[in-house]
Amino acid sequence: MAETARMDDARRRYEFKKTLEKLQAKQGSGTELISLYVPPDKQIYDVTGQLRDEFGQCANIKSKQTRTNVQSAISSILSRLKYYKNPPENGMAIFCGTIQLGGDRSDLECTIIEPPEPLNLYMYRCSSNFELEPL
């Protein structure tokens, strides 16, 4: 039984590492990729409140394309957070934004990760790549 639990933990860590490698390769144009870290003791309604404030602040972004992409990412995160009453026991990291696929093609991608170790920080960051350092 302990062997199975250890194998399951090793598999989860492997999948976690692979997901981080995929996220590290993603690039956006401008500051339109959102990294959101939610510790287990943070209330979801506090997070959604800040995201709504950030959505309003997006009106100050000069580039129409970047403004639209950031607003789409925030809306996507808000719609996914509706399914959570509380963060998972280790917290969660959410990565969402418009990924450039080449040429004029782009795609909105959103990934939610529950880390193997508990998160001890709350962070919201917009950048041209995902902020993976805390993990």
DSSP file (Angstrom, degrees, kcal/mol; ACC not computed):
  #  RESIDUE AA STRUCTURE BP1 BP2  ACC     N-H-->O    O-->H-N    N-H-->O    O-->H-N    TCO  KAPPA ALPHA  PHI   PSI    X-CA   Y-CA   Z-CA
    1    1 A M     >        0   0    0      0, 0.0     4,-1.9     0, 0.0     5,-0.1   0.000 360.0 360.0 360.0 -43.8    0.0    0.0    0.0
    2    2 A A  H  >  +     0   0    0      1,-0.2     4,-2.3     2,-0.2     5,-0.2   0.855 360.0  56.4 -65.4 -34.5    2.8    2.4    0.9
    3    3 A E  H  > S+     0   0    0      2,-0.2     4,-2.4     1,-0.2    -1,-0.2   0.910 106.6  49.2 -62.3 -43.0    4.5    1.5   -2.4
    4    4 A T  H  > S+     0   0    0      1,-0.2     4,-2.5     2,-0.2    -2,-0.2   0.908 110.9  49.6 -64.3 -42.7    1.4    2.5   -4.4
    5    5 A A  H  X S+     0   0    0     -4,-1.9     4,-2.3     2,-0.2    -1,-0.2   0.898 111.4  49.2 -63.6 -40.0    1.2    5.8   -2.6
    6    6 A R  H  X S+     0   0    0     -4,-2.3     4,-2.3     2,-0.2    -2,-0.2   0.899 112.1  48.0 -66.4 -40.6    4.9    6.5   -3.2
    7    7 A M  H  X S+     0   0    0     -4,-2.4     4,-2.3     2,-0.2    -2,-0.2   0.897 111.5  50.8 -65.7 -40.0    4.5    5.7   -6.9
    8    8 A D  H  X S+     0   0    0     -4,-2.5     4,-2.3     2,-0.2    -2,-0.2   0.908 111.0  48.3 -64.4 -41.9    1.4    7.9   -7.1
    9    9 A D  H  X S+     0   0    0     -4,-2.3     4,-2.3     2,-0.2    -2,-0.2   0.902 111.1  50.4 -64.3 -42.1    3.3   10.8   -5.5
   10   10 A A  H  X S+     0   0    0     -4,-2.3     4,-2.1     2,-0.2    -2,-0.2   0.893 110.6  49.9 -63.6 -39.7    6.2   10.3   -7.9
   11   11 A R  H  X S+     0   0    0     -4,-2.3     4,-2.7     2,-0.2     5,-0.2   0.918 109.9  50.2 -65.5 -43.6    3.8   10.3  -10.9
   12   12 A R  H  X S+     0   0    0     -4,-2.3     4,-2.3     1,-0.2    -2,-0.2   0.904 111.1  48.9 -62.0 -40.7    2.1   13.5   -9.7
   13   13 A R  H  X S+     0   0    0     -4,-2.3     4,-2.4     2,-0.2    -1,-0.2   0.887 110.9  50.7 -65.6 -38.4    5.5   15.2   -9.3
   14   14 A Y  H  X S+     0   0    0     -4,-2.1     4,-2.3     2,-0.2    -2,-0.2   0.938 112.3  45.8 -63.8 -47.1    6.6   14.1  -12.8
   15   15 A E  H  X S+     0   0    0     -4,-2.7     4,-2.3     1,-0.2    -2,-0.2   0.880 111.8  53.1 -63.5 -37.8    3.3   15.4  -14.3
   16   16 A F  H  X S+     0   0    0     -4,-2.3     4,-2.1    -5,-0.2    -1,-0.2   0.925 109.8  47.6 -61.2 -46.2    3.8   18.6  -12.3
   17   17 A K  H  X S+     0   0    0     -4,-2.4     4,-2.0     1,-0.2    -2,-0.2   0.902 111.5  50.3 -63.5 -42.2    7.3   19.1  -13.7
   18   18 A K  H  X S+     0   0    0     -4,-2.3     4,-2.1     1,-0.2    -1,-0.2   0.895 109.2  51.7 -63.7 -40.4    6.2   18.4  -17.3
   19   19 A T  H  X S+     0   0    0     -4,-2.3     4,-2.4     1,-0.2    -1,-0.2   0.908 108.9  50.8 -63.0 -41.5    3.4   20.9  -17.0
   20   20 A L  H  X S+     0   0    0     -4,-2.1     4,-2.2     1,-0.2    -1,-0.2   0.894 108.5  52.0 -62.8 -39.7    5.8   23.6  -15.7
   21   21 A E  H  X S+     0   0    0     -4,-2.0     4,-1.1     2,-0.2    -1,-0.2   0.902 110.3  48.3 -63.7 -40.5    8.1   22.9  -18.7
   22   22 A K  H  X S+     0   0    0     -4,-2.1     4,-0.5     1,-0.2     3,-0.4   0.916 112.2  48.8 -64.9 -42.8    5.2   23.3  -21.1
   23   23 A L  H >< S+     0   0    0     -4,-2.4     3,-1.0     1,-0.2   107,-0.5   0.860 105.5  58.1 -65.4 -35.0    4.2   26.6  -19.4
   24   24 A Q  H 3< S+     0   0    0     -4,-2.2    -1,-0.2     1,-0.3    -2,-0.2   0.814 102.7  54.6 -65.0 -29.6    7.8   27.9  -19.5
   25   25 A A  H 3< S+     0   0    0     -4,-1.1    -1,-0.3    -3,-0.4    -2,-0.2   0.620  87.2 102.5 -79.6 -12.7    7.8   27.5  -23.3
   26   26 A K    <<  -     0   0    0     -3,-1.0   104,-0.4    -4,-0.5     2,-0.4  -0.489  50.8-173.1 -76.9 140.1    4.7   29.7  -23.7
   27   27 A Q        -     0   0    0     73,-0.3    73,-1.9    -2,-0.2     2,-0.3  -0.981   7.5-166.8-132.4 144.6    5.1   33.3  -24.9
   28   28 A G        -     0   0    0    100,-2.6     2,-0.6    -2,-0.4    71,-0.1  -0.828  28.2-112.7-120.4 164.5    2.7   36.1  -25.2
   29   29 A S  S    S-     0   0    0     69,-0.4     2,-0.1    -2,-0.3    69,-0.1  -0.880  85.4 -12.0 -98.6 128.4    3.0   39.4  -27.0
   30   30 A G  S    S-     0   0    0     -2,-0.6     2,-0.9     1,-0.2     3,-0.2  -0.406 116.4 -43.6  78.6-163.1    3.0   42.3  -24.5
   31   31 A T  S    S+     0   0    0      1,-0.2    97,-0.2    -2,-0.1    -1,-0.2  -0.556  94.5 118.9-103.1  67.7    2.0   41.8  -20.9
   32   32 A E        +     0   0    0     -2,-0.9    66,-0.7    95,-0.3     2,-0.5   0.301  40.6  96.2-119.3   9.4   -1.0   39.6  -21.4
   33   33 A L  E     -AB  97 127A   0     94,-2.7    94,-2.2    -3,-0.2     2,-0.5  -0.900  61.3-151.8-101.4 125.9   -0.1   36.3  -19.7
   34   34 A I  E     -AB  96 126A   0     62,-3.5    62,-2.3    -2,-0.5     2,-0.5  -0.832  12.0-170.4-103.7 129.5   -1.5   36.2  -16.1
   35   35 A S  E     -AB  95 125A   0     90,-2.8    90,-2.3    -2,-0.5     2,-0.5  -0.984  10.5-177.9-114.3 124.5    0.1   34.2  -13.3
   36   36 A L  E     -AB  94 124A   0     58,-2.8    58,-3.3    -2,-0.5     2,-0.5  -0.980   8.5-167.9-129.6 120.2   -2.0   33.9  -10.2
   37   37 A Y  E     -AB  93 123A   0     86,-2.9    86,-1.7    -2,-0.5    56,-0.2  -0.933   4.6-173.2-109.8 125.5   -0.8   32.1   -7.0
   38   38 A V  E     -A   92   0A   0     54,-3.3    54,-2.6    -2,-0.5    81,-0.2  -0.960  13.6-146.1-121.5 113.7   -3.5   31.5   -4.3
   39   39 A P    >   -     0   0    0      0, 0.0     3,-1.5     0, 0.0    52,-0.2  -0.315  29.9-106.8 -72.9 163.2   -2.3   30.0   -1.0
   40   40 A P  T 3  S+     0   0    0      0, 0.0    51,-0.1     0, 0.0    80,-0.1   0.742 117.6  53.7 -64.9 -22.5   -4.6   27.6    0.9
   41   41 A D  T 3  S+     0   0    0     45,-0.1     2,-0.4     2,-0.1    48,-0.0   0.434  85.6 101.7 -93.0   2.0   -5.6   30.2    3.5
   42   42 A K  S <  S-     0   0    0     -3,-1.5     2,-0.3     1,-0.0    49,-0.0  -0.696  75.1-122.3 -86.9 135.1   -6.7   32.9    1.0
   43   43 A Q    >>  -     0   0    0     -2,-0.4     4,-1.5     1,-0.1     3,-0.5  -0.570   9.9-136.3 -77.6 138.0  -10.4   33.2    0.5
   44   44 A I  H 3> S+     0   0    0     41,-0.6     4,-2.7    -2,-0.3     5,-0.2   0.872 104.5  58.1 -61.9 -37.6  -11.7   32.7   -3.1
   45   45 A Y  H 3> S+     0   0    0     40,-0.2     4,-1.9     1,-0.2    -1,-0.2   0.829 103.3  53.5 -66.0 -28.7  -14.0   35.8   -2.8
   46   46 A D  H <> S+     0   0    0     -3,-0.5     4,-2.1     2,-0.2    -1,-0.2   0.905 110.2  47.8 -65.9 -41.0  -10.9   38.0   -2.0
   47   47 A V  H  X S+     0   0    0     -4,-1.5     4,-2.4     2,-0.2    -2,-0.2   0.931 112.0  48.0 -65.6 -46.4   -9.2   36.7   -5.1
   48   48 A T  H  X S+     0   0    0     -4,-2.7     4,-2.2     1,-0.2    -1,-0.2   0.869 109.7  54.7 -65.1 -34.4  -12.3   37.3   -7.3
   49   49 A G  H  X S+     0   0    0     -4,-1.9     4,-1.9    -5,-0.2    -1,-0.2   0.926 109.8  45.6 -62.5 -44.7  -12.7   40.8   -5.8
   50   50 A Q  H  X S+     0   0    0     -4,-2.1     4,-2.7     1,-0.2    -2,-0.2   0.906 111.2  53.1 -65.7 -39.7   -9.1   41.7   -6.8
   51   51 A L  H  X S+     0   0    0     -4,-2.4     4,-2.3     1,-0.2    -1,-0.2   0.884 107.3  51.6 -64.0 -36.9   -9.6   40.2  -10.3
   52   52 A R  H  X S+     0   0    0     -4,-2.2     4,-1.7     2,-0.2    -1,-0.2   0.898 110.2  49.4 -65.0 -39.0  -12.7   42.3  -10.8
   53   53 A D  H  X S+     0   0    0     -4,-1.9     4,-1.9     2,-0.2    -2,-0.2   0.921 110.9  49.6 -62.7 -43.8  -10.7   45.4   -9.8
   54   54 A E  H  X S+     0   0    0     -4,-2.7     4,-1.2     1,-0.2    -2,-0.2   0.869 105.6  57.6 -63.6 -36.4   -7.9   44.4  -12.2
   55   55 A F  H  < S+     0   0    0     -4,-2.3     3,-0.4     1,-0.2     4,-0.3   0.913 108.1  47.0 -60.1 -42.0  -10.5   44.0  -14.9
   56   56 A G  H >< S+     0   0    0     -4,-1.7     3,-1.2     1,-0.2    -1,-0.2   0.866 108.0  55.6 -66.2 -36.9  -11.5   47.6  -14.4
   57   57 A Q  H >< S+     0   0    0     -4,-1.9     3,-2.1     1,-0.2    -1,-0.2   0.715  88.8  78.2 -68.6 -20.3   -7.9   48.7  -14.4
   58   58 A C  G >< S+     0   0    0     -4,-1.2     3,-2.0    -3,-0.4    -1,-0.2   0.748  75.2  76.0 -61.4 -22.4   -7.5   47.1  -17.8
   59   59 A A  G <  S+     0   0    0     -3,-1.2    -1,-0.3    -4,-0.3    -2,-0.2   0.737  87.8  61.5 -61.0 -20.5   -9.2   50.1  -19.3
   60   60 A N  G <  S+     0   0    0     -3,-2.1     2,-0.4    -4,-0.1    -1,-0.3   0.543  76.1 108.4 -83.5  -7.4   -5.9   52.0  -18.8
   61   61 A I    <   -     0   0    0     -3,-2.0     6,-0.1    -4,-0.2    -3,-0.0  -0.582  60.8-152.4 -73.8 126.9   -4.0   49.6  -21.1
   62   62 A K  S    S+     0   0    0     -2,-0.4     2,-0.4     4,-0.1    -1,-0.2   0.912  73.3  76.9 -69.9 -44.8   -3.2   51.6  -24.3
   63   63 A S     >  -     0   0    0      1,-0.2     4,-2.7     2,-0.0     5,-0.2  -0.542  68.8-152.8 -73.3 122.9   -3.0   48.7  -26.8
   64   64 A K  H  > S+     0   0    0     -2,-0.4     4,-2.6     1,-0.2     5,-0.2   0.897  94.9  50.9 -62.7 -40.7   -6.5   47.5  -27.7
   65   65 A Q  H  > S+     0   0    0      2,-0.2     4,-2.4     1,-0.2    -1,-0.2   0.932 112.9  44.7 -64.1 -46.2   -5.3   44.0  -28.4
   66   66 A T  H  > S+     0   0    0      2,-0.2     4,-2.6     1,-0.2     5,-0.2   0.921 113.3  51.4 -63.9 -43.6   -3.4   43.7  -25.1
   67   67 A R  H  X S+     0   0    0     -4,-2.7     4,-2.3     1,-0.2    -2,-0.2   0.927 112.4  45.9 -58.5 -46.8   -6.4   45.2  -23.2
   68   68 A T  H  X S+     0   0    0     -4,-2.6     4,-2.2     1,-0.2    -1,-0.2   0.902 113.3  49.4 -63.9 -42.2   -8.8   42.7  -24.9
   69   69 A N  H  X S+     0   0    0     -4,-2.4     4,-2.1     2,-0.2    -2,-0.2   0.897 111.9  47.6 -66.6 -40.3   -6.5   39.7  -24.3
   70   70 A V  H  X S+     0   0    0     -4,-2.6     4,-2.6     2,-0.2     5,-0.2   0.917 112.3  49.9 -66.8 -42.4   -6.0   40.6  -20.6
   71   71 A Q  H  X S+     0   0    0     -4,-2.3     4,-2.4    -5,-0.2    -2,-0.2   0.889 110.5  50.5 -63.4 -38.3   -9.7   41.1  -20.0
   72   72 A S  H  X S+     0   0    0     -4,-2.2     4,-2.2     2,-0.2    -1,-0.2   0.910 111.1  48.6 -64.2 -41.9  -10.4   37.7  -21.7
   73   73 A A  H  X S+     0   0    0     -4,-2.1     4,-2.4     2,-0.2    -2,-0.2   0.916 111.9  48.3 -65.2 -43.4   -7.9   36.0  -19.5
   74   74 A I  H  X S+     0   0    0     -4,-2.6     4,-2.7     1,-0.2    -2,-0.2   0.917 111.5  50.4 -63.7 -42.5   -9.3   37.6  -16.3
   75   75 A S  H  X S+     0   0    0     -4,-2.4     4,-2.2     1,-0.2    -1,-0.2   0.900 110.2  50.5 -61.2 -40.5  -12.8   36.6  -17.4
   76   76 A S  H  X S+     0   0    0     -4,-2.2     4,-1.6     2,-0.2    -2,-0.2   0.914 111.2  47.7 -64.1 -43.3  -11.7   33.0  -18.0
   77   77 A I  H  X S+     0   0    0     -4,-2.4     4,-2.3     1,-0.2    -2,-0.2   0.927 111.2  51.3 -63.5 -44.8  -10.0   32.9  -14.5
   78   78 A L  H  X S+     0   0    0     -4,-2.7     4,-0.9     1,-0.2    -2,-0.2   0.900 108.9  50.6 -60.0 -41.2  -13.1   34.3  -12.8
   79   79 A S  H  < S+     0   0    0     -4,-2.2    -1,-0.2     1,-0.2     3,-0.2   0.845 112.3  47.3 -67.5 -31.7  -15.4   31.7  -14.5
   80   80 A R  H >< S+     0   0    0     -4,-1.6     3,-1.3     1,-0.2    -2,-0.2   0.832 105.2  58.8 -76.9 -32.6  -13.1   28.9  -13.4
   81   81 A L  H >< S+     0   0    0     -4,-2.3     3,-1.9     1,-0.2    -1,-0.2   0.701  87.0  77.5 -70.0 -17.9  -12.9   30.2   -9.8
   82   82 A K  T 3< S+     0   0    0     -4,-0.9    -1,-0.2     1,-0.3    -2,-0.2   0.750  87.3  60.6 -61.4 -22.6  -16.7   29.9   -9.5
   83   83 A Y  T <  S+     0   0    0     -3,-1.3     2,-0.5    -4,-0.2    -1,-0.3   0.463  94.6  76.9 -85.1  -1.0  -16.2   26.1   -9.1
   84   84 A Y    <   +     0   0    0     -3,-1.9    -1,-0.0     1,-0.2     0, 0.0  -0.934  45.7 178.8-114.6 129.2  -14.1   26.6   -5.9
   85   85 A K  S    S+     0   0    0     -2,-0.5   -41,-0.6     1,-0.4   -40,-0.2   0.842  84.9   2.7 -83.9 -43.3  -15.4   27.4   -2.4
   86   86 A N  S    S-     0   0    0    -43,-0.1    -1,-0.4   -42,-0.1   -43,-0.1  -0.933  89.9 -93.7-136.1 157.3  -11.9   27.3   -1.0
   87   87 A P        -     0   0    0      0, 0.0     5,-0.1     0, 0.0   -43,-0.0  -0.337  54.6 -89.9 -65.7 156.5   -8.5   26.7   -2.5
   88   88 A P    >   -     0   0    0      0, 0.0     3,-2.0     0, 0.0     4,-0.0  -0.129  48.3 -93.0 -59.6 167.9   -7.1   23.2   -2.5
   89   89 A E  T 3  S+     0   0    0      1,-0.3     3,-0.1    -3,-0.1   -48,-0.0   0.752 128.5  38.4 -62.2 -26.1   -5.1   22.1    0.6
   90   90 A N  T 3  S-     0   0    0      1,-0.4    29,-1.8    28,-0.1    -1,-0.3   0.320 115.8-118.5-100.9   7.1   -1.8   23.1   -1.0
   91   91 A G    <   -     0   0    0     -3,-2.0    -1,-0.4   -52,-0.2     2,-0.3  -0.387  31.7-101.4  83.4-170.2   -3.2   26.2   -2.7
   92   92 A M  E     -A   38   0A   0    -54,-2.6   -54,-3.3    22,-0.2     2,-0.4  -0.995  12.8-145.7-153.1 155.6   -3.3   26.6   -6.5
   93   93 A A  E     -AC  37 113A   0     20,-2.8    20,-3.1    -2,-0.3     2,-0.5  -0.990  16.3-162.8-122.5 131.3   -1.5   28.4   -9.3
   94   94 A I  E     -AC  36 112A   0    -58,-3.3   -58,-2.8    -2,-0.4     2,-0.5  -0.961   5.4-173.2-119.1 129.2   -3.5   29.6  -12.3
   95   95 A F  E     +AC  35 111A   0     16,-2.9    16,-3.1    -2,-0.5     2,-0.3  -0.983  17.8 158.5-123.3 120.7   -1.8   30.5  -15.6
   96   96 A C  E     +AC  34 110A   0    -62,-2.3   -62,-3.5    -2,-0.5     2,-0.3  -1.000  10.0 105.3-146.8 141.5   -4.0   32.1  -18.2
   97   97 A G  E     -AC  33 109A   0     12,-2.2    12,-2.7    -2,-0.3     2,-0.7  -0.938  65.9 -65.3 167.8 174.2   -3.5   34.2  -21.3
   98   98 A T  E     - C   0 108A   0    -66,-0.7     2,-0.4    -2,-0.3   -69,-0.4  -0.765  47.4-154.8 -88.3 116.0   -3.4   34.5  -25.1
   99   99 A I  E     - C   0 107A   0      8,-3.2     8,-2.0    -2,-0.7     2,-0.5  -0.770  14.9-126.1 -94.6 131.5   -0.5   32.4  -26.4
  100  100 A Q  E     - C   0 106A   0    -73,-1.9   -73,-0.3    -2,-0.4     6,-0.3  -0.666  23.6-176.0 -77.9 123.7    1.0   33.3  -29.8
  101  101 A L  E     -     0   0A   0      4,-2.5     5,-0.2    -2,-0.5    -1,-0.1   0.494  56.1 -77.9 -97.5  -6.3    1.0   30.3  -32.1
  102  102 A G  E >  S+ C   0 105A   0      3,-0.9     3,-1.9     1,-0.3    -1,-0.3  -0.107  96.6  14.9 116.6 143.0    2.8   32.0  -35.0
  103  103 A G  T 3  S-     0   0    0      1,-0.3    -1,-0.3    -2,-0.1    -2,-0.0  -0.436 131.2 -29.5  63.8-133.5    1.8   34.4  -37.6
  104  104 A D  T 3  S+     0   0    0     -2,-0.1     2,-0.3    -3,-0.1    -1,-0.3   0.306 111.6 111.5 -96.1   7.6   -1.5   36.0  -36.7
  105  105 A R  E <   +C  102   0A   0     -3,-1.9    -4,-2.5    -5,-0.0    -3,-0.9  -0.648  35.9 159.2 -90.9 138.1   -2.7   33.0  -34.8
  106  106 A S  E     -C  100   0A   0     -2,-0.3     2,-0.3    -6,-0.3    -6,-0.2  -0.966  19.3-156.6-148.8 163.0   -3.2   33.0  -31.1
  107  107 A D  E     -C   99   0A   0     -8,-2.0    -8,-3.2    -2,-0.3     2,-0.6  -0.999  20.9-123.8-146.7 138.1   -5.1   30.9  -28.5
  108  108 A L  E     -C   98   0A   0     -2,-0.3     2,-0.4   -10,-0.3   -10,-0.2  -0.741  36.0-176.9 -83.1 119.5   -6.4   31.6  -25.0
  109  109 A E  E     -C   97   0A   0    -12,-2.7   -12,-2.2    -2,-0.6     2,-0.4  -0.944  10.5-173.8-121.0 141.0   -5.0   28.9  -22.7
  110  110 A C  E     -C   96   0A   0     -2,-0.4     2,-0.4   -14,-0.2   -14,-0.2  -0.991   2.7-178.2-136.7 126.5   -5.8   28.5  -19.0
  111  111 A T  E     -C   95   0A   0    -16,-3.1   -16,-2.9    -2,-0.4     2,-0.5  -0.988   9.2-162.3-128.0 131.0   -4.1   26.0  -16.7
  112  112 A I  E     -C   94   0A   0     -2,-0.4     2,-0.4   -18,-0.2   -18,-0.2  -0.960  13.3-172.1-113.5 128.1   -4.8   25.4  -13.0
  113  113 A I  E     -C   93   0A   0    -20,-3.1   -20,-2.8    -2,-0.5    -2,-0.0  -0.955  20.1-155.1-122.3 135.6   -2.2   23.6  -11.0
  114  114 A E        -     0   0    0     -2,-0.4   -22,-0.2   -22,-0.2   -23,-0.1  -0.942  31.1-137.3-102.8 110.6   -2.3   22.2   -7.5
  115  115 A P        -     0   0    0      0, 0.0     4,-0.1     0, 0.0   -25,-0.1  -0.246  10.3-126.2 -68.8 154.8    1.4   22.2   -6.4
  116  116 A P  S    S+     0   0    0      0, 0.0  -103,-0.1     0, 0.0  -104,-0.0   0.779  98.4  51.9 -70.0 -25.6    2.8   19.2   -4.4
  117  117 A E  S    S-     0   0    0    -27,-0.1   -27,-0.0    18,-0.1     2,-0.0  -0.856 102.8 -96.5-108.8 146.4    4.1   21.6   -1.7
  118  118 A P        -     0   0    0      0, 0.0     2,-0.3     0, 0.0   -27,-0.2  -0.345  35.9-126.4 -62.4 138.2    1.9   24.2    0.0
  119  119 A L        -     0   0    0    -29,-1.8    16,-0.0   -81,-0.2     3,-0.0  -0.635  21.5-173.0 -80.8 142.0    2.1   27.7   -1.4
  120  120 A N        +     0   0    0     -2,-0.3     2,-0.3   -81,-0.1    -1,-0.1   0.181  59.3  65.5-121.5  16.9    2.8   30.4    1.1
  121  121 A L        -     0   0    0      2,-0.0     2,-0.5    13,-0.0    -2,-0.0  -0.978  62.6-142.9-139.1 153.3    2.4   33.5   -1.1
  122  122 A Y        +     0   0    0     -2,-0.3     2,-0.4   -84,-0.2   -84,-0.2  -0.962  32.9 166.5-110.4 129.0   -0.4   35.3   -2.9
  123  123 A M  E     -B   37   0A   0    -86,-1.7   -86,-2.9    -2,-0.5     2,-0.4  -0.992  23.7-173.0-148.5 136.7    0.7   36.8   -6.2
  124  124 A Y  E     +B   36   0A   0     -2,-0.4     2,-0.4   -88,-0.2   -88,-0.2  -0.998  22.0 168.8-124.7 124.6   -1.0   38.3   -9.3
  125  125 A R  E     -B   35   0A   0    -90,-2.3   -90,-2.8    -2,-0.4     2,-0.4  -0.995  24.4-159.6-143.4 134.4    1.3   39.1  -12.2
  126  126 A C  E     +B   34   0A   0     -2,-0.4     2,-0.3   -92,-0.2   -92,-0.2  -0.944  35.6 139.1-106.8 132.3    0.8   40.1  -15.9
  127  127 A S  E     -B   33   0A   0    -94,-2.2   -94,-2.7    -2,-0.4   -95,-0.3  -0.915  66.1 -96.9-157.4 178.8    3.9   39.5  -18.1
  128  128 A S  S    S+     0   0    0     -2,-0.3  -100,-2.6   -97,-0.2     2,-0.3   0.530 111.3  28.7 -85.6  -6.3    4.9   38.3  -21.6
  129  129 A N  S    S-     0   0    0    -96,-0.2     2,-0.2  -102,-0.2  -102,-0.1  -0.950  99.2 -87.4-143.2 165.6    5.7   34.9  -20.0
  130  130 A F        -     0   0    0   -107,-0.5     2,-0.9  -104,-0.4   -96,-0.1  -0.531  36.3-124.3 -77.8 139.3    4.3   32.9  -17.0
  131  131 A E        +     0   0    0     -2,-0.2    -1,-0.1    -6,-0.2    -6,-0.1  -0.734  43.8 158.0 -84.0 103.7    5.9   33.6  -13.6
  132  132 A L    >   +     0   0    0     -2,-0.9     3,-1.5     1,-0.1    -1,-0.2   0.442  40.2 101.2-108.2  -3.6    7.0   30.1  -12.5
  133  133 A E  T 3  S+     0   0    0      1,-0.3    -1,-0.1     2,-0.2    -2,-0.0   0.860  75.5  58.6 -55.5 -42.6    9.7   31.0  -10.0
  134  134 A P  T 3         0   0    0      0, 0.0    -1,-0.3     0, 0.0    -2,-0.1   0.755 360.0 360.0 -62.4 -20.4    7.5   30.5   -6.9
  135  135 A L    <         0   0    0     -3,-1.5    -2,-0.2    -4,-0.1   -18,-0.1   0.471 360.0 360.0 -88.9 360.0    7.0   26.9   -7.9
